[in-house]
Amino acid sequence: MTNKFASFFAVLLCILAVTPLLGHCEPFKVLVVMSYDEKYPWEREIREGVESVLSGSAIIKYVYMDTKNHLYLGPEKAKEAFEIYQSFQPDGVIAADDNAQSMFVVPYLKDKVHTPVMFCGVNAELEEYGYPASNVSGIIERLHVGESLAFAQQLVPKIKRVIFMQKSSPSGRAVDQQFKKELANYPVESVAFLLPETLAEAKAMLNLYKDQVDALFYETMEGLPDDQGKPMHDKEVIPLFSEIFKKPIISNNLYHVEGGSLCAVIKSGQEQGEIAASKLLEAMQARPISEIPVARNFKGQQVLNVTVMDALGIKPKPFVLKGVKLIKTVENFKVLVVMSYEEDFDWAIEVKSGIEAALGGISDIEYFYMNTKTDLADGPAQARKAYEVYQRLQPDGVLTVDDNAQSMFAVPYLKDRVKTPVIFCGVNAEPSKYGYPASNVSGVLERGHIKESIAFLQELVPHIERIVFMAKESPTGRAVLGQAESEAEMYSVQVVSYLFPKTFQQAKQMATRARDEADVMFLATMQGISGEQGEPLSEKEVIPEIARAFDKPIISDNSYDMRYGMLCAIVVSGEEQGLKAGKQLLKAMKGTPMDEIPIIRNDQGRRLINVTAMKALGIKPKPSSLVGVELIRTEE
């Protein structure tokens, strides 16, 4: 038997290896390694560009190296990224900005693997990384410095002498090289190129030069340590510089102008991400890397902050403003996120990641966890505390995550009672249960891919005919199985029963009885079910025991459940929920009426098989059933 399984999995691996060459019907798997953190606006722009190309054709996994804030940890983060690369086995890789090249691509991937790699956001000369390479191409990033300076002179003709400043970093030194190459073509005299390492040093430089020059060209100070050593954001630094310098600050990113610089001809992270993703798609579709040349950015948009213009008393001639994008200084939004469950619950972690991708860098986000997975009875008391936080914070917007946050917090305290926009996500119940949509409420429904998961199982085990559903007795459990019951007529199997155990012991007894009644079990949320002493148990403790009691295939729709012994699933994504809800809230906070923000639902899913469970159950699927499937193993 062991030899048969060894032969089967060897064939399986060969099939998966050659699948891309046979034509890719399933989504590609793409790993995106970002040099910086997920809240940094530049990385958010790149991500938008990547997803505009790949979201419909790829499963995308992101890794953030956070080197703006912690450069010294970069090599360790790169090592972790390579471990993720090895386990994820992507069809292609995108590496954004310089640190991802020097710390990750060059030591781990360049000319070492066959996986195509596309870089973007690279400021250094390509020779520094040995690009292009046998498996590497991409798009370089070049700032519109000369164009930004010329635009500033149109606004303020007296600008003649300029200092350039950027936080000391590998990227800063690479930009310095661009400046030195182009200096002769700039319409101003360059007095100094400054690379401060701390806020105190930057302030001293500004005070030294402010009477000698007419303007400051600001690249980025993201991650600059303040007087206590805490990394700062550009949105915090620019107002401080403006107060000291009191003259025009010129930049090259939209978020800098929104944060208080005067003007820029902006480069676009979206352009970087879009071109890199388009090139990667060509490579994954079997176009040779040698036929995919390195590109550079060309798009530029003149942007002017009229708040700053008025504050400096600048009155440009009307013709200068033709075609210019006029904006005002953007204040940071305050956002309260009320999570139904615990901070360390996998689903909550996924949702938070999506929220940060949508709102990080432009919002101050405060999280409140109601902990109702482990203590449902305390939920109303936690909701009162959440409302106290709301009253203290006075947020510009609220995100409420999962059903308990609706019934216990949003409905009794906020719905139709305040003007603050509220966006929900992770809601399994019908929105009408909570009176949604409301005058100040919209959001994102969570709908499990139950029908699809059943059909997927039948590809692996064709004789499946009867199914039992089980979920912990809870509002969420009732809502999830409520979806199953409403869809039952569309399923390709007969539903035997819907089970709602209140304790772990009941769950095991129900699973044992169900073994004689059904061919498969759909197991939904079990986190927090009571143990023998009434203690809340984790799904890692519960699911393996239920799997042993049932001793037949168990399916799900959550990726984190799969690690504990379930066979297969088409999984929903907490990150998708958080990202979509965050984008909706951003629209609302920027003034879009709530009745123009419709309730939507999740639409992304990916196919997972637990090969440990497959082997234990003696299942030998047809090779065609495994195309495009992500394979995982049971977590020990």
C-alpha positions as CSV (number, residue, x, y, z in Angstrom):
1,M,0.0,0.0,0.0
2,T,2.8,2.4,0.9
3,N,4.5,1.8,-2.4
4,K,1.3,2.4,-4.3
5,F,0.8,5.7,-2.5
6,A,4.4,6.7,-3.2
7,S,3.9,6.0,-6.9
8,F,0.6,7.9,-6.9
9,F,2.1,11.0,-5.3
10,A,5.1,10.9,-7.6
11,V,2.8,10.9,-10.6
12,L,0.8,13.6,-9.0
13,L,3.9,15.8,-8.6
14,C,4.8,15.3,-12.2
15,I,1.4,16.2,-13.4
16,L,1.4,19.4,-11.4
17,A,4.9,20.3,-12.6
18,V,3.9,20.0,-16.3
19,T,0.4,21.6,-16.0
20,P,1.6,25.1,-16.9
21,L,3.0,23.8,-20.1
22,L,-0.3,22.2,-21.1
23,G,-2.4,25.4,-20.8
24,H,-3.4,26.9,-17.5
25,C,-7.2,26.5,-17.0
26,E,-7.0,27.1,-13.2
27,P,-5.8,30.3,-11.6
28,F,-2.1,30.9,-11.5
29,K,-0.4,31.2,-8.1
30,V,1.6,34.4,-7.7
31,L,3.8,35.4,-4.8
32,V,4.3,39.2,-4.4
33,V,7.2,40.2,-2.1
34,M,7.0,43.9,-1.0
35,S,10.0,45.6,0.4
36,Y,8.0,47.7,2.8
37,D,4.9,47.4,5.0
38,E,1.3,46.9,4.0
39,K,0.2,50.3,5.3
40,Y,2.8,52.2,3.2
41,P,0.8,54.1,0.4
42,W,3.3,53.2,-2.3
43,E,2.9,49.5,-1.7
44,R,-0.9,49.9,-1.7
45,E,-0.6,51.6,-5.1
46,I,1.5,48.7,-6.4
47,R,-0.9,46.2,-5.1
48,E,-3.8,47.9,-6.8
49,G,-1.9,47.8,-10.1
50,V,-1.0,44.1,-9.6
51,E,-4.6,43.2,-8.8
52,S,-6.0,45.2,-11.8
53,V,-4.2,42.7,-14.0
54,L,-4.2,39.4,-12.0
55,S,-7.2,39.4,-9.7
56,G,-9.3,37.4,-12.1
57,S,-6.7,34.9,-13.1
58,A,-4.4,34.3,-10.1
59,I,-4.3,33.4,-6.4
60,I,-2.1,36.1,-5.0
61,K,-0.1,35.8,-1.8
62,Y,1.6,38.9,-0.3
63,V,4.7,39.1,1.9
64,Y,5.7,42.4,3.4
65,M,9.4,42.8,4.4
66,D,8.8,46.0,6.4
67,T,12.3,47.4,5.6
68,K,11.2,51.1,5.8
69,N,10.7,50.6,9.5
70,H,13.2,47.8,10.3
71,L,15.9,47.6,7.7
72,Y,18.1,45.4,9.8
73,L,15.4,42.7,9.8
74,G,15.3,42.6,6.0
75,P,17.5,39.5,5.5
76,E,15.5,37.5,8.0
77,K,12.2,38.6,6.4
78,A,13.7,37.6,3.0
79,K,14.5,34.2,4.4
80,E,10.9,33.9,5.6
81,A,9.7,35.0,2.1
82,F,11.7,32.2,0.6
83,E,10.2,29.6,2.9
84,I,6.8,30.8,1.8
85,Y,8.0,30.6,-1.8
86,Q,9.0,26.9,-1.2
87,S,5.7,26.0,0.4
88,F,3.4,28.0,-1.9
89,Q,5.2,26.9,-5.1
90,P,4.0,29.9,-7.2
91,D,3.8,30.0,-10.9
92,G,5.4,33.5,-10.8
93,V,6.9,36.1,-8.5
94,I,6.7,39.9,-8.3
95,A,9.3,41.6,-6.2
96,A,8.6,45.3,-5.4
97,D,11.3,48.0,-4.7
98,D,15.0,47.6,-4.2
99,N,15.3,45.8,-0.9
100,A,13.3,42.9,-2.2
101,Q,15.9,42.6,-5.0
102,S,19.1,42.7,-2.9
103,M,17.8,40.7,0.0
104,F,15.4,38.2,-1.6
105,V,15.5,37.8,-5.4
106,V,19.3,37.9,-5.9
107,P,20.3,35.5,-3.1
108,Y,17.3,33.1,-3.5
109,L,15.8,33.2,-7.0
110,K,17.9,34.9,-9.7
111,D,19.3,32.2,-12.0
112,K,18.6,29.6,-9.2
113,V,15.0,28.6,-10.1
114,H,12.9,28.4,-13.2
115,T,10.0,30.5,-11.8
116,P,9.6,33.8,-13.7
117,V,10.3,36.9,-11.5
118,M,9.2,40.4,-12.4
119,F,10.6,43.4,-10.4
120,C,9.1,46.8,-10.1
121,G,9.8,50.0,-8.2
122,V,13.6,49.6,-8.7
123,N,15.5,52.8,-8.4
124,A,19.1,51.4,-8.6
125,E,20.9,50.7,-11.9
126,L,20.1,47.2,-13.1
127,E,23.7,46.2,-13.1
128,E,23.7,46.3,-9.3
129,Y,21.5,43.3,-9.2
130,G,22.7,41.6,-12.4
131,Y,19.4,42.2,-14.2
132,P,18.0,41.1,-16.6
133,A,18.7,37.4,-15.8
134,S,17.6,34.1,-17.1
135,N,14.4,34.2,-15.1
136,V,14.1,38.0,-14.2
137,S,12.8,41.0,-16.0
138,G,10.5,43.9,-14.9
139,I,10.1,47.7,-14.7
140,I,12.4,50.2,-13.3
141,E,11.2,53.3,-11.4
142,R,12.4,56.7,-12.3
143,L,11.2,59.9,-10.5
144,H,9.8,62.8,-12.5
145,V,12.3,65.2,-10.7
146,G,13.0,67.6,-13.5
147,E,9.3,67.8,-14.5
148,S,8.3,68.4,-10.8
149,L,10.9,71.2,-10.5
150,A,9.7,72.8,-13.7
151,F,6.1,72.7,-12.5
152,A,7.0,74.3,-9.2
153,Q,8.8,77.1,-11.1
154,Q,5.6,77.7,-13.0
155,L,3.8,78.2,-9.8
156,V,6.6,80.1,-8.0
157,P,9.0,81.6,-10.6
158,K,11.5,82.7,-7.9
159,I,12.5,79.1,-7.1
160,K,16.2,79.0,-8.2
161,R,18.0,77.0,-5.5
162,V,16.8,73.7,-4.1
163,I,17.9,71.1,-1.5
164,F,16.9,67.4,-1.9
165,M,16.2,65.3,1.1
166,Q,15.3,61.6,1.6
167,K,15.8,59.2,4.5
168,S,19.1,57.4,4.5
169,S,18.4,54.0,3.0
170,P,19.4,51.8,0.0
171,S,16.6,53.3,-2.0
172,G,17.6,56.8,-0.9
173,R,21.1,56.2,-2.1
174,A,19.8,54.8,-5.4
175,V,17.7,57.9,-5.9
176,D,20.8,60.0,-5.2
177,Q,22.4,58.4,-8.2
178,Q,19.5,59.4,-10.4
179,F,19.7,63.0,-9.2
180,K,23.5,63.2,-9.9
181,K,23.0,61.8,-13.4
182,E,20.3,64.3,-14.2
183,L,21.5,67.4,-12.3
184,A,22.8,69.2,-15.4
185,N,19.2,69.1,-16.9
186,Y,17.4,70.4,-13.9
187,P,16.0,74.0,-14.1
188,V,17.4,74.9,-10.6
189,E,20.7,74.9,-8.8
190,S,21.1,71.9,-6.5
191,V,22.6,73.1,-3.2
192,A,22.7,69.7,-1.4
193,F,21.4,66.2,-1.4
194,L,20.7,65.2,2.2
195,L,20.2,61.8,3.7
196,P,19.2,62.2,7.4
197,E,19.1,59.1,9.6
198,T,16.9,60.6,12.4
199,L,14.2,63.2,12.8
200,A,16.5,65.3,14.9
201,E,19.1,65.2,12.1
202,A,16.6,66.2,9.5
203,K,15.3,69.1,11.5
204,A,18.9,70.4,12.0
205,M,19.5,70.1,8.2
206,L,16.3,72.1,7.5
207,N,17.3,74.8,9.9
208,L,20.8,75.0,8.4
209,Y,19.6,75.4,4.8
210,K,16.2,77.1,5.0
211,D,17.6,80.6,4.5
212,Q,19.9,79.5,1.7
213,V,17.4,77.9,-0.7
214,D,13.9,78.6,-2.2
215,A,12.4,75.1,-2.0
216,L,12.8,71.5,-0.7
217,F,12.5,68.5,-2.9
218,Y,11.1,65.8,-0.6
219,E,11.4,62.1,-1.7
220,T,10.4,60.1,1.4
221,M,11.0,60.0,5.1
222,E,8.9,56.9,5.7
223,G,10.4,55.0,8.7
224,L,12.5,57.9,9.9
225,P,13.1,57.4,13.7
226,D,11.6,60.1,15.9
227,D,13.2,61.3,19.2
228,Q,12.1,58.1,20.9
229,G,13.3,55.9,18.1
230,K,9.8,55.1,16.8
231,P,9.5,54.9,13.0
232,M,7.5,57.8,11.5
233,H,5.2,58.0,8.5
234,D,5.4,60.6,5.8
235,K,2.0,61.9,6.8
236,E,3.6,62.8,10.2
237,V,6.9,64.2,8.9
238,I,5.6,66.5,6.2
239,P,3.7,68.8,8.5
240,L,6.7,69.1,10.8
241,F,9.0,70.0,7.9
242,S,6.4,72.5,6.6
243,E,6.4,74.2,10.0
244,I,10.2,74.5,10.1
245,F,10.8,75.3,6.4
246,K,7.9,77.6,5.6
247,K,8.7,77.5,1.9
248,P,7.5,75.3,-1.0
249,I,8.0,71.5,-0.6
250,I,8.1,69.7,-3.9
251,S,7.6,65.9,-4.1
252,N,6.8,63.1,-6.5
253,N,4.0,61.0,-5.0
254,L,0.3,61.7,-4.7
255,Y,0.2,60.8,-1.0
256,H,2.9,63.3,-0.3
257,V,0.9,66.1,-1.9
258,E,-2.2,64.9,0.0
259,G,-0.1,65.0,3.2
260,G,1.0,68.6,2.8
261,S,3.6,69.1,0.1
262,L,2.9,71.9,-2.5
263,C,3.1,70.1,-5.8
264,A,4.5,67.2,-7.8
265,V,4.5,65.5,-11.1
266,I,3.6,62.2,-9.6
267,K,4.8,58.7,-10.5
268,S,2.3,55.9,-10.1
269,G,2.7,52.7,-8.1
270,Q,-0.3,51.5,-10.0
271,E,1.7,51.8,-13.2
272,Q,4.5,49.9,-11.7
273,G,2.3,47.1,-10.4
274,E,0.2,46.9,-13.6
275,I,3.2,46.6,-15.9
276,A,5.0,44.1,-13.7
277,A,1.9,42.0,-13.5
278,S,1.3,42.1,-17.2
279,K,4.8,41.0,-17.9
280,L,4.5,38.2,-15.4
281,L,1.3,37.0,-17.0
282,E,3.1,36.8,-20.3
283,A,5.9,34.8,-18.7
284,M,3.5,32.4,-16.9
285,Q,1.8,31.8,-20.3
286,A,5.1,30.5,-21.5
287,R,6.6,33.5,-23.2
288,P,10.5,33.3,-22.8
289,I,11.9,35.9,-20.4
290,S,14.4,36.8,-23.1
291,E,11.5,38.2,-25.1
292,I,10.2,40.3,-22.2
293,P,12.4,43.4,-22.1
294,V,12.9,45.7,-19.0
295,A,10.6,48.7,-19.1
296,R,10.5,52.0,-17.2
297,N,7.7,54.3,-16.0
298,F,6.6,57.2,-18.2
299,K,3.2,58.3,-16.9
300,G,3.2,61.6,-14.9
301,Q,0.4,63.8,-13.6
302,Q,0.7,67.4,-12.3
303,V,-0.8,67.6,-8.9
304,L,-1.3,70.8,-6.8
305,N,-2.3,71.1,-3.1
306,V,-4.5,74.2,-3.0
307,T,-4.6,74.2,0.8
308,V,-0.8,74.6,0.9
309,M,-0.9,77.0,-2.1
310,D,-3.2,79.3,-0.1
311,A,-1.2,79.0,3.1
312,L,2.0,80.1,1.3
313,G,0.2,82.9,-0.5
314,I,0.9,81.6,-3.9
315,K,-1.2,82.9,-6.8
316,P,-0.3,81.2,-10.0
317,K,-1.3,82.4,-13.4
318,P,-4.5,80.7,-14.7
319,F,-2.8,79.0,-17.7
320,V,-0.5,77.2,-15.2
321,L,-3.4,75.3,-13.8
322,K,-4.6,73.9,-17.1
323,G,-4.7,70.1,-16.8
324,V,-3.5,70.1,-13.2
325,K,-5.2,67.9,-10.6
326,L,-6.2,70.1,-7.7
327,I,-6.4,68.5,-4.2
328,K,-6.6,69.6,-0.6
329,T,-4.6,68.3,2.3
330,V,-6.1,65.1,3.4
331,E,-6.6,64.6,7.1
332,N,-6.1,61.1,8.4
333,F,-9.4,59.2,8.9
334,K,-10.1,57.7,12.3
335,V,-11.5,54.2,11.9
336,L,-12.9,51.9,14.6
337,V,-13.0,48.2,13.8
338,V,-15.2,46.0,16.0
339,M,-14.3,42.3,15.6
340,S,-16.7,39.7,16.9
341,Y,-14.0,37.2,17.7
342,E,-10.6,37.0,19.3
343,E,-7.4,38.7,18.1
344,D,-5.6,35.5,17.5
345,F,-8.4,33.8,15.6
346,D,-7.2,32.9,12.1
347,W,-10.3,34.4,10.4
348,A,-9.9,37.7,12.3
349,I,-6.2,37.9,11.3
350,E,-7.2,37.4,7.7
351,V,-9.9,40.1,7.8
352,K,-7.5,42.5,9.5
353,S,-4.9,42.0,6.8
354,G,-7.5,43.0,4.2
355,I,-8.5,46.1,6.2
356,E,-4.9,47.2,6.5
357,A,-4.4,46.8,2.8
358,A,-7.4,49.1,2.1
359,L,-7.0,51.7,4.8
360,G,-3.4,51.5,6.2
361,G,-1.4,54.6,5.6
362,I,-4.4,56.9,5.3
363,S,-6.2,56.0,8.5
364,D,-5.6,55.7,12.2
365,I,-7.2,52.3,13.0
366,E,-8.3,51.2,16.4
367,Y,-9.4,47.5,16.8
368,F,-11.8,46.2,19.5
369,Y,-12.2,42.4,19.9
370,M,-15.5,41.2,21.5
371,N,-14.1,37.6,22.0
372,T,-17.4,35.9,21.4
373,K,-16.0,32.7,20.1
374,T,-14.8,31.8,23.6
375,D,-17.3,33.8,25.7
376,L,-20.6,34.4,23.8
377,A,-22.5,35.3,27.0
378,D,-20.2,38.2,27.6
379,G,-20.8,39.6,24.1
380,P,-23.4,42.3,25.1
381,A,-21.0,43.6,27.8
382,Q,-18.2,43.7,25.3
383,A,-20.5,45.6,22.9
384,R,-21.1,48.2,25.5
385,K,-17.4,48.7,25.9
386,A,-17.0,48.9,22.2
387,Y,-19.6,51.7,22.2
388,E,-17.7,53.5,24.9
389,V,-14.6,53.3,22.6
390,Y,-16.7,54.7,19.8
391,Q,-17.9,57.7,21.9
392,R,-14.3,58.4,23.0
393,L,-12.8,58.0,19.6
394,Q,-15.5,59.7,17.5
395,P,-14.3,57.9,14.4
396,D,-15.0,59.0,10.8
397,G,-16.1,55.4,10.0
398,V,-16.7,52.0,11.6
399,L,-16.1,48.5,10.4
400,T,-18.1,45.7,12.1
401,V,-16.8,42.2,11.4
402,D,-19.0,39.0,11.6
403,D,-22.5,38.5,12.8
404,N,-22.2,39.0,16.6
405,A,-20.8,42.5,16.0
406,Q,-24.0,43.3,14.1
407,S,-26.6,41.9,16.5
408,M,-24.8,43.0,19.7
409,F,-23.1,46.3,18.7
410,A,-24.0,47.8,15.3
411,V,-27.8,47.3,15.5
412,P,-28.4,48.4,19.1
413,Y,-25.9,51.3,19.2
414,L,-25.2,52.7,15.7
415,K,-27.7,51.6,13.0
416,D,-29.9,54.6,12.1
417,R,-28.8,56.2,15.4
418,V,-25.6,58.0,14.3
419,K,-24.4,59.6,11.1
420,T,-21.1,57.8,11.1
421,P,-20.9,55.4,8.2
422,V,-20.8,51.7,9.2
423,I,-19.6,49.0,6.9
424,F,-20.0,45.3,7.9
425,C,-18.2,42.3,6.6
426,G,-18.1,38.5,7.4
427,V,-21.9,38.5,7.8
428,N,-23.4,35.0,7.2
429,A,-27.1,35.8,8.0
430,E,-29.4,37.5,5.6
431,P,-28.9,41.2,5.8
432,S,-32.6,41.7,6.5
433,K,-32.1,40.0,9.9
434,Y,-30.3,43.2,11.0
435,G,-32.4,45.6,9.0
436,Y,-29.6,46.1,6.5
437,P,-29.0,48.2,4.5
438,A,-29.8,51.2,6.7
439,S,-29.3,54.9,6.4
440,N,-25.7,54.6,7.6
441,V,-25.0,50.9,7.0
442,S,-23.9,48.8,4.1
443,G,-21.2,46.1,3.6
444,V,-20.0,42.8,2.4
445,L,-21.8,39.5,3.0
446,E,-19.9,36.3,3.5
447,R,-21.2,33.3,1.6
448,G,-19.5,30.0,1.8
449,H,-18.7,28.1,-1.4
450,I,-20.7,25.1,-0.2
451,K,-22.2,24.0,-3.5
452,E,-18.8,24.4,-5.1
453,S,-17.0,22.5,-2.4
454,I,-19.5,19.6,-2.7
455,A,-18.9,19.4,-6.4
456,F,-15.2,19.6,-5.9
457,L,-15.4,16.6,-3.5
458,Q,-17.4,14.6,-6.0
459,E,-14.5,15.1,-8.5
460,L,-12.3,13.4,-6.0
461,V,-14.8,10.8,-4.7
462,P,-17.6,10.3,-7.3
463,H,-19.8,8.0,-5.2
464,I,-20.7,10.7,-2.6
465,E,-24.5,10.9,-2.3
466,R,-25.5,12.0,1.2
467,I,-24.2,14.8,3.4
468,V,-24.6,15.9,7.0
469,F,-23.9,19.5,8.1
470,M,-22.5,20.4,11.6
471,A,-21.7,23.7,13.3
472,K,-21.3,24.8,16.9
473,E,-24.6,26.1,18.4
474,S,-24.1,29.8,17.9
475,P,-25.6,32.7,15.9
476,T,-22.8,32.3,13.3
477,G,-23.3,28.5,13.2
478,R,-27.0,28.9,12.6
479,A,-26.4,31.5,9.9
480,V,-23.8,29.3,8.0
481,L,-26.1,26.3,8.1
482,G,-29.0,28.5,7.2
483,Q,-27.2,29.3,4.0
484,A,-26.8,25.5,3.4
485,E,-30.5,24.9,4.1
486,S,-31.6,27.6,1.7
487,E,-29.4,26.2,-1.1
488,A,-30.0,22.5,-0.4
489,E,-32.1,22.0,-3.5
490,M,-29.2,23.0,-5.7
491,Y,-26.8,20.6,-4.2
492,S,-25.8,17.4,-6.0
493,V,-26.2,15.3,-2.9
494,Q,-29.0,14.6,-0.4
495,V,-28.9,16.4,2.9
496,V,-29.4,14.0,5.8
497,S,-29.4,16.5,8.7
498,Y,-28.2,19.8,10.3
499,L,-26.4,19.3,13.6
500,F,-25.8,22.0,16.3
501,P,-23.8,20.5,19.2
502,K,-23.3,22.6,22.3
503,T,-20.4,20.7,23.7
504,F,-17.3,18.8,22.3
505,Q,-18.7,15.6,23.7
506,Q,-22.0,16.1,21.8
507,A,-20.1,16.8,18.7
508,K,-18.1,13.6,18.8
509,Q,-21.3,11.6,19.6
510,M,-23.1,13.2,16.6
511,A,-20.2,12.5,14.3
512,T,-20.1,8.9,15.3
513,R,-23.9,8.5,14.6
514,A,-23.6,10.4,11.3
515,R,-21.0,7.9,10.0
516,D,-23.8,5.4,9.3
517,E,-26.1,8.0,7.7
518,A,-23.9,10.1,5.4
519,D,-21.0,9.9,3.0
520,V,-19.5,13.3,3.8
521,M,-19.7,16.0,6.5
522,F,-19.6,19.7,6.0
523,L,-18.1,21.0,9.2
524,A,-18.5,24.7,9.9
525,T,-17.3,26.9,12.8
526,M,-16.4,24.9,15.9
527,Q,-14.1,27.5,17.6
528,G,-14.9,28.0,21.3
529,I,-17.1,24.9,21.7
530,S,-17.2,23.8,25.4
531,G,-14.9,21.0,26.7
532,E,-15.6,18.7,29.6
533,Q,-15.0,21.4,32.2
534,G,-16.8,24.0,30.2
535,E,-13.6,25.5,28.9
536,P,-13.6,26.9,25.3
537,L,-11.7,24.7,22.9
538,S,-9.9,25.6,19.7
539,E,-10.6,24.1,16.3
540,K,-7.1,22.6,16.3
541,E,-8.3,20.5,19.4
542,V,-11.7,19.7,18.1
543,I,-11.5,19.0,14.3
544,P,-9.1,16.0,14.5
545,E,-11.3,14.2,17.0
546,I,-14.5,14.8,15.0
547,A,-12.6,13.5,11.9
548,R,-11.6,10.3,13.8
549,A,-15.2,9.9,15.0
550,F,-16.7,10.3,11.5
551,D,-14.0,8.5,9.6
552,K,-15.2,9.7,6.2
553,P,-14.5,12.8,4.2
554,I,-15.0,16.2,5.9
555,I,-15.2,19.3,3.8
556,S,-15.2,23.0,4.8
557,D,-14.9,26.5,3.3
558,N,-12.2,28.0,5.4
559,S,-8.5,27.5,4.8
560,Y,-7.5,27.4,8.5
561,D,-9.8,24.5,9.2
562,M,-8.2,22.5,6.4
563,R,-4.9,22.3,8.4
564,Y,-6.6,20.1,11.1
565,G,-7.6,17.1,9.0
566,M,-10.4,18.1,6.6
567,L,-10.1,16.7,3.1
568,C,-10.9,19.5,0.7
569,A,-12.6,22.9,0.2
570,I,-13.2,25.8,-2.0
571,V,-12.3,28.4,0.6
572,V,-13.6,31.9,1.4
573,S,-11.0,34.6,2.1
574,G,-11.1,36.8,5.2
575,E,-8.7,39.1,3.4
576,E,-11.2,39.6,0.6
577,Q,-13.8,40.5,3.2
578,G,-11.6,43.1,4.9
579,L,-10.3,44.6,1.7
580,K,-13.7,45.0,0.1
581,A,-15.2,46.4,3.3
582,G,-12.3,48.8,3.8
583,K,-12.7,50.1,0.2
584,Q,-16.4,50.7,0.8
585,L,-15.8,52.5,4.0
586,L,-13.2,54.7,2.3
587,K,-15.8,55.8,-0.3
588,A,-18.2,56.6,2.5
589,M,-15.7,58.6,4.5
590,K,-14.8,60.6,1.4
591,G,-18.5,61.6,1.0
592,T,-20.2,59.0,-1.2
593,P,-23.8,58.6,0.0
594,M,-24.5,55.3,1.7
595,D,-27.4,54.6,-0.7
596,E,-24.8,54.6,-3.5
597,I,-22.7,51.9,-1.8
598,P,-24.7,48.6,-2.3
599,I,-24.3,45.5,-0.2
600,I,-22.0,43.1,-2.0
601,R,-20.8,39.5,-1.4
602,N,-17.5,37.7,-1.7
603,D,-16.7,36.1,-5.1
604,Q,-13.2,34.7,-4.7
605,G,-12.4,31.1,-3.9
606,R,-9.5,28.7,-4.2
607,R,-9.3,24.9,-4.2
608,L,-7.5,23.2,-1.4
609,I,-6.8,19.5,-0.8
610,N,-5.3,18.1,2.4
611,V,-3.1,15.3,1.1
612,T,-2.6,13.8,4.6
613,A,-6.3,13.3,4.9
614,M,-6.6,12.1,1.3
615,K,-4.0,9.4,1.9
616,A,-5.5,8.4,5.2
617,L,-8.9,7.9,3.6
618,G,-7.4,5.9,0.7
619,I,-8.7,8.4,-2.0
620,K,-7.0,8.3,-5.3
621,P,-8.4,11.0,-7.5
622,K,-8.0,11.4,-11.3
623,P,-5.0,13.6,-12.2
624,S,-7.4,16.0,-13.9
625,S,-9.0,16.8,-10.6
626,L,-5.8,18.1,-9.2
627,V,-5.0,20.7,-11.8
628,G,-4.7,24.2,-10.2
629,V,-5.2,22.8,-6.7
630,E,-3.2,24.0,-3.7
631,L,-2.0,21.0,-1.7
632,I,-1.5,21.2,2.1
633,R,-0.8,18.7,4.9
634,T,-2.3,18.3,8.3
635,E,-0.6,20.4,10.9
636,E,1.0,18.4,13.6
